[in-house]
Amino acid sequence: MKKILAGTYLILILISFSGCANQSKTKIYYPDEKQEKLITRDINLDLKSDDKNKKILDELKKNKVIKSDTEIKSINLESESDQDKNKILCIDFKNEFINLNEVGSESEDLILKSILKTFAEVYDVKKIRITVNGENYESGHIEMEDGDYFDVE
């Protein structure tokens, strides 16, 4: 009987840890309440899941970084050359993700940094191109041209 119980416990322990190999801790960046600096919070992401981008968006929405109706149309990696370190993450949002009528340039900067740092952490990139419905990102403060990208600090 003791052998059966010990075997059962071992199986339960192995099952409980089996999903951990695909999990990764990552940081979500968002502005503090005073909109003065970025703060972080750790979350677990399933690296093999197609829903990791949805989870990132949900976390950014929950922390009021982006609008609640924000969706990603597509996300992919482009390369400037054959070297991995020159990868550019391209995120095409389906709709405006910042309410530009309600934020000033400093708030917009913090929001963009939150998005950029969060996705850069997950995808291990230093450059990100943001578009909205295939059009270059544009606001009253920033106007991106074809081929432009944000350098992640």
Secondary structure, 3 states (H helix, E strand, C coil): CHHHHHHHHHHHHHHHHHHHHHEEEEEEEEECCCCCCEEEEEEEEECCCCCHHHHHHHHHHHCCCCCCCCCEEEEEEEECCCCHHHEEEEEEECCCCCCCCCCCHHHHHHHHHHHHHHHHHHHCCCEEEEEECCEECECCCCECCCCCCEECC
